[in-house]
Each structure stands twice: as C-alpha cells, then as structure tokens.
C-alpha cells in the first residue's frame, strides 16, 4: 500500500479583522439618554494581560483575534499561554495553534498540536488531510465489487499491455517476439522492443483467436506501443521510440526517448508515418487518447510545464489536421507523481493511471468526469476489483456493453504484464455537486440570537490546506451557499466589519451532497448606554464568592478588572452594582448575603481607584427572580443559577 506523505502546514493568506466601532441597531424606546460608550473587549483583555491577570477565556479570545488578523506570531504567544493554563480547549484551537507554530518555524511542536487535534476532534480528517486523504480506503471500498474480472485469453509469458478497439479487433502491445523482460519504463512504455498485435473480438468481446502481428507498415526495429484509432479507421496515433525513416534521435544526454506518431490507412496498410509537431528530442510524449468528437488528443509527457514525473496533457486537433498548443490538465488530474495511460469515453469520462492519487499500491486506475467547461470532477478510484497492490493501468471500456480491458502486473498473471477482461456490473454512482450552505446570525455571550440574520457578511471557503477557494456575501436573509468539488474537508470563515471573525471546519461524508453549516458572529464593539448592564459586554453573569462568604475570589477579581478597565476609559461613567441570589435559604439570609456581596464588589472597585460617588450598590436577595424558581418550587441547578447573578447597571455617562 502506498505510503502517505505528510504535507507542511503552509500559511497562506488570511483576511483582516476590523475592530472599528459599530453603529448599533435602533435602541429600545425605554433608553433614557442618547449617549453611549463603546467597549472594545479585546483591548480590555490586552490591558488586563499586561497587568498580570490570567484567564483561559481571555487568552483564547486574544489568540483568536490575532489569528484572524494574520498576526500569527502574536497569536502563537496567546495560544501558548492558553495551553499553559488549560489544555481542555476546543479542538479547533489546537489546529489554529499548529498553523501559528508552523509560521514561526516551530515545526515539531506544530506536529504535536496537529496530532492532539486529530485525537480530540470528531473531525479528525482536517488534520489528517495534511497527510492527504484519510478516508480513501473507505472510498475505494465503496467503489469495489462492481466488476467481474478474468484473464483476457491473449497473454504470453512476456509483457502484454495497452489495448484499444479497432473495428472488430483488439490491438495491444506485446514483447512476446523479443522476450525482453529486463528493461521496463512503466511511466511510458514499460519495455523496449515491443510490437503491436491484434486479436479478433467476438460479439461478446471475447478474444478467442490467436494474436497476430498488427501491421508491417508501422513496425520498426525499436519500440511501438499504445495505438489508438479514429472511428472511421483511417487514422492511427501511436507511441514509438524516437525513430523515423531509419534515423534515431537522441536527447542532450544521448538517450533515445519516445514520441507520438500519426499514420494513415492507405491501400490496406498503414503509411505516411509522421511525428506530431509538439514532440521533442528532449522530453517524451506517449500513450495517446482521443476525445469523443476526435477534436482533442490526450497524451502523457514530461514536457516543460509538467507538475510531476509525468502528466496528462491535451492538444486540439484543427480541421486542417494541424495541432494547437498542448495544455496540462491541471492539478485535479495531475500530481507530483506519475499520471499515465489516459482513455476518454463517449460519456466524457477520463480514465487514467496514477501512483499518487490515493490507491492500493503502484499504479491504480482512476476516473473523473470532464465537465462542459473543460474542468474535471472528483477523481475516483475505480475500486479493488480492477486495482490491486501492484501496477494497474491502460483501462479501456465499451460504454454500450460495459465490457473492457485493463493491464496489470498483479500476482497470478502469465507474464510481466497481462491484459485482463472485465464486465462492469454496476456503474459508479453519479456524483452530485456537494453543497455547503447556512445562515449567518448574530451572537451574544457565545450563543446565537434567534431571528438575527447578518446580511452582507463576507463568507470565505478554504480547502483542507487553508487555501482560499471562493468568497461571497450573505444575502438579505444571512444565507450563503458554496458548491464544492474535489476535496472533502473545508473551512468556512465569516467576516464583517465591527464583528468578530468566526470559522468552522467541516468534512463532507462520502456520498453526502448537502451540508448545512450555520455560524454566528458577535459584534466586536459592545455599545451600551444608561440602563444597560456593563457586565454583558464581557459575559459576566455572576461575581463568584466562596459559599456564604462575601470576599472577592481570584476569578471574580478578573471579571471586576474588566469593569474597572472600562470605568478608567470612561471617567464619567457611573454604575449601580446589584447582587441577586436564588430562593434557597431564608428570605432574610439571602437579603443580607446579597447586600454584603454587592458592598464587597463596590469596595474592591473603590480600592482600585474608582471614586465612591461613581458607584452605588444594593443587594436584592431573592426579590427579583428571573424565572419560576421561588420558594417551594422544584427547579434544576441550572435554573437556580439563572437567579444567582450580578449586574453592573450604568446610571450615568
């Protein structure tokens, strides 16, 4: 089985996060004064961190802010402090931290974080996509069991491969006359001194006649292979060593490479052999294939512009018989390895062999749909019936009866390479175009606010390597949709001016086409006025005290420091500190406890520099419950917690 290569976590481009002040929605009618304060929580967190306050929540928010702003070295610093305090964080943070570490050269630690991400995430594919595709075996399994495979009946103890249909015959390549078993170039033609042979096909595509040599007209003393034919049977394209009219060509290293040639059928034989104009002595061209309309020739080459060791190219065939400029099929088809032996059906599918797309070993056979615009659909392994742990290549199929042939050097064959016949008994499921869609809403305190739809937000789609694929804006209902193609793992990022950036990663399961992913974004700037609770800007619901105590605990001091920072930024702001309890314990006890806690909170702020006349305090005990949980009513702990709260109501600006 192929080894899977780990790919680097390449940092590419991210989008800038804006932190300008937000114009808030129209205030409720009961707001008393048209005067506001704009609280930038991130700036507050930075100032608190500088003063030595520590909090996992604070470090995570700071890390995320710098991550989305592409300041990855600063993000790495805050994430490092986060993990020093707490490793029980959202798995996505491990992933982001790995990106940041990679950007500053800490590759080993980045790999450790990525491994942790894979362990902790139920979406481990994203991390492992850097190794390539972790679920490829599931895909191969899903595509298997579709073929009945048997020996084609024409194999020798030598090398036989690379077949094509010609009228009622199968034309193939063989070294049976030379017995040359030792020299092999699987990228191109596998062996030296091969010749073309033919065998008659029965109506059921069986090969019962003994193979015979195809044509003396194209036979040279070197190598002929992989011939194809036009539908009218008058033109042939084939592969041969760089040899024409008795002259052998060599490259700069004095090596004879291989080229594509064209021949015409005249007076019952193949004549007028010419090499194709895009050949060269300095690179190879081989293994031709024709499009259904015969206006495009596909072939394999290592010519300049090749992505890997060998790539599949295409070139237009003009009406006058001339050729256009060869084009590489691109990275959907071609990889850093070998792609070879293309075959194009009349259903606009391209079959080819590759040693670098996810397979079972050696060369595997793959298929991709050719779209009307010339792009390619998802590359799929055809399954474990045709493919093996050895080399499998040169796929050929009659789309009318679903019978075809392929070549392989798998165990159990007669020769070095053998030709196998197959009957496809089940078609590959037609792939729909997967969609990722969703609604972007506003959030507060990490929770989505119902019926809030964010229009004109920028939504970006990234692939598994965090390379931007596409961006668009949400419509008036906050809706977005992306069509996704060849990859299975994506990141969706939402950005809008004056909002925090949000991002989620999702893996599309095999054969699932419609995925819904809703995201929410929180305003960056918290806009408050008289009557608002300042604690809401920081998600402060409760100032923590020890049981039956009123002294300030360390975690409470951090929340109070946030309030203090805002009071320092707005020296005319005044607050009324309100403390509430649940209904458990006596009414009198709760009233006294809440009063002491409100007073203790006020004294902490005064002690840290706030003028006493800016602060009021009152304990309300259980007099202002927010739910049904009064005396004698059975409630959950969560419901009681809703009543235990602290408020910092703005009374002056």
VENWOVEN-V786405 format. One record per residue. N is the residue number from 0. SS is DSSP state (2 for helix, 1 for strand, 0 for the rest). OMEGA is omega in degrees with one decimal (999 if undefined). NEAR is the number of other C-alpha atoms within 12 Angstrom. Layout:
N/SS/OMEGA/NEAR + N/SS/OMEGA/NEAR
This chain:
0/0/-177.7/19 + 1/0/169.6/23 + 2/0/178.6/17 + 3/0/-175.8/22 + 4/0/178.6/18 + 5/0/-179.8/19 + 6/0/-179.7/19 + 7/0/173.3/28 + 8/0/-175.5/35 + 9/0/176.4/24 + 10/0/179.4/26 + 11/0/-176.0/19 + 12/0/173.1/21 + 13/0/-178.2/26 + 14/0/-176.1/30 + 15/0/176.9/23 + 16/0/179.9/27 + 17/0/179.8/24 + 18/0/176.4/28 + 19/0/-177.4/20 + 20/0/-176.9/21 + 21/0/169.2/24 + 22/0/-175.0/19 + 23/0/174.4/19 + 24/0/-178.6/11 + 25/0/-177.8/10 + 26/0/173.8/19 + 27/0/-173.9/15 + 28/0/-175.8/9 + 29/0/176.5/12 + 30/0/-165.9/17 + 31/0/-174.8/18 + 32/0/179.0/19 + 33/0/-179.7/18 + 34/0/-170.3/20 + 35/1/170.5/29 + 36/1/-179.4/32 + 37/1/-171.8/30 + 38/1/177.1/34 + 39/1/-174.4/32 + 40/2/-177.9/38 + 41/2/178.3/34 + 42/2/176.9/27 + 43/2/179.2/35 + 44/2/179.6/36 + 45/2/-179.5/28 + 46/2/178.5/24 + 47/2/178.4/27 + 48/2/178.1/28 + 49/2/179.2/15 + 50/0/174.5/14 + 51/0/176.6/16 + 52/0/-178.4/25 + 53/0/179.2/30 + 54/0/176.1/30 + 55/2/179.8/28 + 56/2/-178.2/34 + 57/2/-179.1/35 + 58/2/179.2/37 + 59/2/179.5/39 + 60/2/178.5/33 + 61/2/178.2/37 + 62/2/-179.9/35 + 63/2/-179.2/37 + 64/2/-179.8/38 + 65/2/177.9/34 + 66/2/-178.0/39 + 67/2/178.0/35 + 68/0/177.3/25 + 69/0/173.5/26 + 70/0/-166.3/27 + 71/2/176.9/32 + 72/2/177.2/29 + 73/2/177.3/27 + 74/2/179.4/33 + 75/2/179.4/39 + 76/2/-178.2/25 + 77/2/176.3/37 + 78/2/178.5/41 + 79/2/179.1/30 + 80/2/176.4/27 + 81/2/-177.7/30 + 82/2/176.1/26 + 83/2/179.4/17 + 84/2/-170.3/18 + 85/0/177.5/20 + 86/0/-179.9/22 + 87/0/-177.7/19 + 88/0/176.9/25 + 89/0/-180.0/25 + 90/2/179.6/28 + 91/2/-179.8/33 + 92/2/174.9/42 + 93/2/-178.6/39 + 94/2/179.9/45 + 95/2/179.1/45 + 96/2/178.3/47 + 97/2/176.5/40 + 98/2/-176.9/43 + 99/2/179.2/40 + 100/2/179.2/36 + 101/2/-176.5/29 + 102/2/179.5/28 + 103/0/172.1/23 + 104/0/-179.9/20 + 105/0/-170.8/20 + 106/2/-178.8/21 + 107/2/178.9/18 + 108/2/177.1/23 + 109/2/178.7/30 + 110/2/177.5/30 + 111/2/179.6/21 + 112/2/179.8/34 + 113/2/176.5/38 + 114/2/177.5/27 + 115/2/178.1/28 + 116/2/-178.7/31 + 117/2/-179.3/27 + 118/2/-171.7/20 + 119/2/-172.3/23 + 120/0/171.5/26 + 121/0/175.5/18 + 122/0/-173.5/29 + 123/0/-178.1/30 + 124/2/-177.1/34 + 125/2/177.8/41 + 126/2/-175.8/45 + 127/2/174.4/34 + 128/0/175.8/32 + 129/0/173.5/29 + 130/0/171.3/27 + 131/0/179.7/30 + 132/0/-175.9/33 + 133/0/-175.1/31 + 134/0/-175.8/27 + 135/2/179.5/31 + 136/2/175.5/25 + 137/2/179.9/21 + 138/2/179.1/28 + 139/2/178.7/32 + 140/2/-179.5/21 + 141/2/-178.7/23 + 142/0/-177.0/32 + 143/0/-179.6/27 + 144/0/-175.4/22 + 145/0/-174.1/25 + 146/1/162.6/28 + 147/1/-172.1/23 + 148/1/177.2/25 + 149/1/174.3/27 + 150/1/-176.8/30 + 151/0/177.7/37 + 152/0/-177.8/27 + 153/0/-172.5/40 + 154/0/176.6/38 + 155/0/177.3/28 + 156/0/178.7/23 + 157/0/-177.1/32 + 158/1/178.0/42 + 159/1/-175.4/49 + 160/1/167.3/51 + 161/1/-174.9/54 + 162/1/174.1/45 + 163/1/178.5/46 + 164/1/174.8/34 + 165/1/-173.8/27 + 166/0/-180.0/21 + 167/0/-178.1/19 + 168/1/168.9/28 + 169/1/177.6/44 + 170/1/-176.6/39 + 171/1/-177.4/46 + 172/1/179.2/48 + 173/1/173.2/45 + 174/0/-172.7/38 + 175/0/179.2/32 + 176/0/-175.7/24 + 177/0/-177.9/22 + 178/0/-177.0/21 + 179/0/-176.5/24 + 180/0/-168.5/24 + 181/0/-173.1/15 + 182/0/-169.2/18 + 183/0/176.7/20 + 184/0/-171.2/22 + 185/0/177.1/35 + 186/0/-173.4/35 + 187/0/-173.8/43 + 188/0/169.2/45 + 189/0/-179.8/40 + 190/0/174.5/35 + 191/0/172.9/35 + 192/0/171.8/33 + 193/0/178.9/41 + 194/1/177.4/43 + 195/1/178.7/40 + 196/1/177.4/39 + 197/1/175.6/34 + 198/1/-175.1/31 + 199/1/177.8/29 + 200/1/171.5/28 + 201/0/176.9/15 + 202/0/177.8/15 + 203/0/179.4/18 + 204/0/172.0/29 + 205/0/-179.8/26 + 206/1/-175.0/28 + 207/0/-179.2/20 + 208/0/175.6/19 + 209/0/-179.5/19 + 210/0/175.1/28 + 211/1/-178.9/22 + 212/1/-171.3/25 + 213/0/-174.8/28 + 214/0/174.8/23 + 215/0/-176.3/17 + 216/0/-178.5/25 + 217/0/-176.9/37 + 218/0/174.4/32 + 219/0/178.1/26 + 220/0/177.5/23 + 221/0/-164.4/30 + 222/0/168.4/40 + 223/1/-177.4/47 + 224/1/171.1/47 + 225/1/177.4/50 + 226/1/172.7/48 + 227/1/-171.6/48 + 228/1/172.3/33 + 229/0/-175.0/29 + 230/0/-179.5/19 + 231/0/176.3/14 + 232/0/-174.8/22 + 233/0/-178.7/22 + 234/1/178.8/27 + 235/1/169.2/41 + 236/1/-178.0/41 + 237/1/-178.6/47 + 238/1/177.6/51 + 239/1/169.2/46 + 240/1/-178.3/42 + 241/0/-174.1/36 + 242/1/-178.9/29 + 243/1/177.6/29 + 244/0/175.2/17 + 245/0/-178.7/12 + 246/1/-179.9/13 + 247/1/178.7/22 + 248/0/-179.6/27 + 249/0/176.4/21 + 250/0/-176.8/19 + 251/0/177.9/12 + 252/0/178.1/11 + 253/0/178.9/12 + 254/0/176.5/16 + 255/0/-179.4/25 + 256/0/-179.4/35 + 257/1/-174.7/45 + 258/1/173.5/44 + 259/1/-179.6/44 + 260/1/179.0/40 + 261/1/177.1/35 + 262/1/-179.6/30 + 263/1/-180.0/25 + 264/1/-175.6/22 + 265/1/177.2/15 + 266/0/172.8/10 + 267/0/173.1/13 + 268/1/-177.3/20 + 269/1/-174.7/26 + 270/1/178.3/23 + 271/1/-179.3/21 + 272/1/178.0/27 + 273/1/175.8/26 + 274/1/-177.9/30 + 275/0/-168.4/34 + 276/0/-179.9/20 + 277/0/173.2/30 + 278/0/176.6/34 + 279/1/173.7/28 + 280/0/-171.1/27 + 281/0/171.6/23 + 282/1/-177.3/31 + 283/0/168.2/39 + 284/1/-173.0/46 + 285/1/169.0/52 + 286/1/-177.3/49 + 287/1/173.4/45 + 288/1/-178.6/47 + 289/1/171.9/37 + 290/0/-178.7/31 + 291/0/179.9/22 + 292/0/177.3/19 + 293/0/177.1/29 + 294/0/179.1/21 + 295/1/175.5/30 + 296/1/174.2/44 + 297/1/179.6/41 + 298/1/-178.1/47 + 299/1/-179.3/48 + 300/1/168.6/45 + 301/0/179.7/35 + 302/0/175.2/29 + 303/0/-174.7/21 + 304/0/177.6/20 + 305/0/-179.8/29 + 306/0/-175.0/26 + 307/0/179.6/27 + 308/0/171.3/27 + 309/1/-177.0/39 + 310/1/172.5/44 + 311/1/179.1/48 + 312/1/170.9/41 + 313/1/178.1/36 + 314/1/-179.3/31 + 315/1/174.5/25 + 316/1/-175.7/22 + 317/0/-177.4/15 + 318/0/-179.7/12 + 319/0/179.0/9 + 320/0/176.8/17 + 321/0/-176.5/18 + 322/1/175.5/22 + 323/0/179.2/20 + 324/0/-179.8/19 + 325/0/178.4/30 + 326/1/173.5/27 + 327/1/-179.1/31 + 328/0/173.9/33 + 329/0/-169.1/23 + 330/0/173.2/25 + 331/0/-179.5/30 + 332/0/-172.3/43 + 333/0/-178.1/36 + 334/0/176.0/27 + 335/0/-179.6/21 + 336/0/-175.9/26 + 337/1/167.5/35 + 338/1/-171.7/48 + 339/1/177.0/51 + 340/1/176.1/53 + 341/1/171.5/48 + 342/1/-176.5/49 + 343/1/-178.1/37 + 344/0/175.4/29 + 345/0/172.9/22 + 346/0/178.3/21 + 347/0/170.4/26 + 348/1/174.9/34 + 349/1/173.5/44 + 350/1/179.4/40 + 351/1/177.2/48 + 352/1/-179.3/52 + 353/1/174.1/46 + 354/0/-175.6/41 + 355/0/165.9/37 + 356/0/-172.5/41 + 357/0/-176.2/38 + 358/0/-174.9/41 + 359/0/-179.9/36 + 360/0/-177.9/29 + 361/0/173.8/30 + 362/0/171.6/39 + 363/1/178.4/45 + 364/1/-176.7/49 + 365/1/178.3/47 + 366/1/176.0/41 + 367/1/177.5/36 + 368/1/174.2/34 + 369/1/-177.4/26 + 370/0/-179.4/16 + 371/0/-179.7/11 + 372/0/178.1/9 + 373/0/175.3/20 + 374/0/-175.3/22 + 375/1/176.1/26 + 376/0/-178.2/31 + 377/0/176.0/31 + 378/0/-177.7/38 + 379/1/171.2/43 + 380/1/-174.3/39 + 381/0/173.5/43 + 382/0/-171.0/34 + 383/0/175.5/30 + 384/0/178.8/33 + 385/0/-178.5/45 + 386/0/-179.2/45 + 387/0/177.2/31 + 388/0/177.3/24 + 389/0/-179.0/31 + 390/0/177.4/38 + 391/1/-169.1/46 + 392/1/174.6/50 + 393/1/179.5/54 + 394/1/-179.9/45 + 395/1/-179.1/45 + 396/1/168.7/33 + 397/1/-173.4/26 + 398/0/-179.7/20 + 399/0/180.0/15 + 400/0/177.4/16 + 401/0/174.8/23 + 402/1/-178.3/32 + 403/1/-176.5/39 + 404/1/171.2/45 + 405/1/-178.1/48 + 406/1/-177.3/49 + 407/1/171.3/45 + 408/0/-178.6/35 + 409/0/177.9/29 + 410/0/176.8/16 + 411/0/179.8/16 + 412/0/-178.7/25 + 413/0/-174.2/23 + 414/0/-178.3/28 + 415/0/169.2/33 + 416/1/179.7/40 + 417/1/176.3/40 + 418/1/-179.4/45 + 419/1/175.9/44 + 420/1/177.4/37 + 421/1/169.1/33 + 422/1/178.2/31 + 423/1/-175.9/29 + 424/0/178.8/19 + 425/0/179.9/21 + 426/0/169.2/21 + 427/0/177.9/28 + 428/0/177.3/17 + 429/0/-176.6/19 + 430/0/171.0/22 + 431/0/174.9/19 + 432/0/-177.8/24 + 433/0/179.0/29 + 434/1/168.4/28 + 435/1/-178.6/34 + 436/1/178.4/27 + 437/1/179.4/28 + 438/1/175.6/33 + 439/1/-179.1/43 + 440/1/175.3/37 + 441/1/176.4/33 + 442/1/175.2/28 + 443/1/-178.6/24 + 444/0/176.8/21 + 445/0/-178.4/21 + 446/1/179.7/15 + 447/1/178.6/21 + 448/1/-177.7/19 + 449/1/173.6/14 + 450/1/173.4/14 + 451/1/-179.4/23 + 452/1/-176.8/27 + 453/0/177.7/36 + 454/0/176.4/26 + 455/0/172.3/23 + 456/0/178.8/34 + 457/1/179.3/32 + 458/1/-176.5/42 + 459/1/179.0/35 + 460/1/178.3/38 + 461/1/175.7/33 + 462/0/-174.0/30 + 463/0/179.0/38 + 464/0/179.8/33 + 465/0/172.2/34 + 466/0/-177.6/24 + 467/1/176.7/22 + 468/1/-175.5/24 + 469/1/174.8/23 + 470/1/175.4/24 + 471/1/179.3/26 + 472/1/176.0/26 + 473/0/178.7/29 + 474/0/-176.1/20 + 475/0/178.0/16 + 476/0/179.9/18 + 477/0/-172.7/30 + 478/1/173.1/30 + 479/1/176.7/37 + 480/1/173.0/29 + 481/1/164.7/30 + 482/1/-179.3/25 + 483/0/-171.0/32 + 484/0/-161.5/29 + 485/0/-176.4/30 + 486/0/-175.5/36 + 487/0/-177.8/40 + 488/1/-175.6/37 + 489/1/170.2/39 + 490/1/176.4/39 + 491/1/-179.7/41 + 492/1/179.5/41 + 493/1/179.5/45 + 494/1/170.9/41 + 495/0/-179.4/36 + 496/0/177.8/26 + 497/0/173.1/27 + 498/1/170.0/37 + 499/0/174.7/41 + 500/0/177.4/39 + 501/1/179.6/37 + 502/1/174.2/34 + 503/1/179.0/35 + 504/1/-176.3/38 + 505/1/175.5/33 + 506/1/178.6/38 + 507/0/178.2/31 + 508/0/178.5/22 + 509/0/175.5/29 + 510/0/175.3/23 + 511/0/-168.5/19 + 512/0/-176.3/22 + 513/1/-179.6/21 + 514/1/177.2/27 + 515/1/179.1/24 + 516/0/177.1/29 + 517/0/177.7/31 + 518/1/176.3/37 + 519/1/179.5/39 + 520/1/-175.5/38 + 521/0/178.2/35 + 522/1/179.8/40 + 523/0/-177.9/37 + 524/1/178.7/31 + 525/1/-177.6/38 + 526/1/-176.7/32 + 527/1/176.2/37 + 528/1/-178.1/33 + 529/0/-177.6/28 + 530/0/178.9/31 + 531/0/175.8/32 + 532/1/-179.8/29 + 533/2/179.9/42 + 534/2/179.5/37 + 535/2/177.9/30 + 536/2/-175.9/36 + 537/2/-179.5/38 + 538/0/-179.6/28 + 539/0/178.2/27 + 540/0/-171.9/27 + 541/0/172.4/35 + 542/0/-170.3/40 + 543/0/174.6/32 + 544/1/171.7/27 + 545/0/-177.6/15 + 546/0/178.5/12 + 547/0/-179.3/16 + 548/0/177.5/19 + 549/0/177.1/26 + 550/0/-174.1/24 + 551/1/176.6/28 + 552/0/-177.8/21 + 553/2/-179.6/18 + 554/2/175.6/23 + 555/2/179.5/29 + 556/2/178.5/31 + 557/2/178.4/33 + 558/2/178.6/40 + 559/2/177.7/41 + 560/2/176.2/40 + 561/2/177.8/39 + 562/2/-179.7/45 + 563/2/-178.7/37 + 564/2/179.2/34 + 565/2/177.8/38 + 566/2/177.5/33 + 567/2/178.6/23 + 568/2/-178.6/21 + 569/0/-172.2/23 + 570/0/177.6/20 + 571/0/179.9/22 + 572/0/176.8/35 + 573/1/-176.5/35 + 574/1/168.2/39 + 575/1/-176.6/31 + 576/1/-175.9/41 + 577/1/-179.5/40 + 578/1/-177.1/42 + 579/1/175.6/41 + 580/0/171.1/46 + 581/0/-172.3/39 + 582/0/179.7/35 + 583/0/-169.6/27 + 584/0/-173.7/18 + 585/0/179.3/18 + 586/2/-177.9/22 + 587/2/-178.4/18 + 588/2/-178.9/21 + 589/2/178.8/28 + 590/2/-179.7/27 + 591/2/-178.8/25 + 592/2/-179.1/33 + 593/2/178.8/41 + 594/2/179.8/29 + 595/2/-178.6/30 + 596/2/177.3/41 + 597/2/179.6/40 + 598/2/179.5/29 + 599/2/177.9/33 + 600/2/179.7/44 + 601/2/-178.3/41 + 602/2/178.7/28 + 603/2/-179.9/32 + 604/2/177.6/37 + 605/2/179.3/24 + 606/2/-178.8/15 + 607/0/166.0/19 + 608/0/-179.7/19 + 609/0/179.9/30 + 610/0/-177.7/22 + 611/2/-176.5/20 + 612/2/177.1/20 + 613/2/-171.7/29 + 614/1/168.4/34 + 615/1/177.7/31 + 616/1/177.6/34 + 617/1/173.5/29 + 618/1/-176.7/35 + 619/1/179.3/33 + 620/1/-178.9/33 + 621/0/-174.2/35 + 622/0/-177.5/26 + 623/0/178.4/27 + 624/0/-178.1/24 + 625/0/178.7/19 + 626/0/-173.0/22 + 627/0/-164.5/19 + 628/0/175.6/26 + 629/0/-177.8/24 + 630/0/175.0/18 + 631/0/178.9/11 + 632/0/-179.0/14 + 633/0/-177.7/15 + 634/0/176.4/19 + 635/0/177.4/14 + 636/2/179.3/14 + 637/2/178.3/13 + 638/2/175.9/22 + 639/2/-178.8/25 + 640/2/179.2/23 + 641/2/-179.3/24 + 642/2/177.2/33 + 643/0/-173.0/37 + 644/0/175.0/35 + 645/1/-179.9/42 + 646/1/177.6/42 + 647/1/-172.2/47 + 648/1/-179.8/30 + 649/1/-180.0/37 + 650/1/179.8/29 + 651/1/175.0/29 + 652/0/999/26
